[in-house]
Amino acid sequence: AAAMNAALDARGIPPATVAKMKPWMLSAMMALPACELARQSSGATVLDVKLAESAKAAGKPVEGLETAESQLRAMASLPLAFHMKGLVDTLKLGDKVNDINETMIVLYQ
């Protein structure tokens, strides 16, 4: 709990606001560096949208593989223990999450 609260504090998120969230949603939040959360909250385009826009601009067809609803349903169908381990592992990454995120962005561009 202390590691979670520290991670939330670092992102300026009051712990009470996430008390009812599923562990996989918290993992997703913690997997994004604070700078990316700030970038997105300022209205910047998320990576998936940027990739789709770039493909369209290049005249490439863009199709979705799955809907947001199907993604959420899939995540919700996995066992709680799986999600809790993922959350703990994500928190253990600490500042390394910044490097992981940056590497992913570079590889996708």
TAJO-V431084 format. One record per residue. SS is DSSP state (H for helix, E for strand, L for the rest). PSI is psi in degrees with one decimal (999 if undefined). BURIAL is + if it has 24 or more other ideal C-beta (glycine too) atoms within 12 Angstrom, else -. Layout:
SS:PSI:BURIAL  SS:PSI:BURIAL
This chain:
L:-37.0:-  H:-40.9:-  H:-39.0:-  H:-46.6:+  H:-39.2:-  H:-42.3:-  H:-40.2:+  H:-43.8:+  H:-40.3:-  H:-24.7:+  L:2.3:+  L:28.0:-  L:116.7:+  L:129.3:-  H:-33.3:-  H:-26.6:-  H:-16.1:-  H:6.9:+  L:-30.9:-  L:6.3:-  L:151.3:-  L:150.1:-  H:-35.9:+  H:-29.8:+  H:-40.2:+  H:-40.4:+  H:-43.5:+  H:-40.7:+  H:-42.1:+  H:-21.8:+  H:-14.7:+  L:129.9:+  L:153.4:+  H:-36.5:-  H:-34.3:-  H:-39.5:+  H:-42.7:+  H:-40.6:-  H:-45.4:-  H:-38.6:-  H:-19.6:-  L:-0.2:-  L:2.6:-  L:150.7:-  L:135.6:-  L:159.8:-  H:-44.9:-  H:-43.2:-  H:-41.3:-  H:-42.6:-  H:-43.2:-  H:-42.6:-  H:-40.8:-  H:-40.9:-  H:-45.2:-  H:-43.3:-  H:-28.4:-  L:4.5:-  L:17.1:-  L:144.2:-  L:143.8:-  L:124.2:-  L:145.3:-  L:141.2:-  L:-29.8:-  L:157.7:-  L:162.7:-  H:-38.6:-  H:-43.1:-  H:-33.2:-  H:-46.4:-  H:-40.4:-  H:-41.3:-  H:-44.3:-  H:-42.1:+  H:-21.6:-  H:-13.4:-  L:153.2:-  L:146.6:-  H:-40.2:-  H:-38.3:-  H:-46.1:-  H:-38.7:+  H:-41.6:-  H:-42.2:-  H:-40.0:+  H:-46.2:+  H:-44.9:-  H:-39.1:-  H:-43.6:+  H:-34.7:+  H:-24.6:-  H:-31.6:-  L:-131.2:-  L:-14.4:-  H:-22.0:-  H:-30.3:+  H:-45.9:-  H:-40.9:-  H:-45.2:-  H:-45.1:+  H:-41.6:-  H:-43.4:-  H:-44.2:-  H:-44.8:-  H:-42.1:-  H:-31.3:-  H:-18.6:-  L:999:-
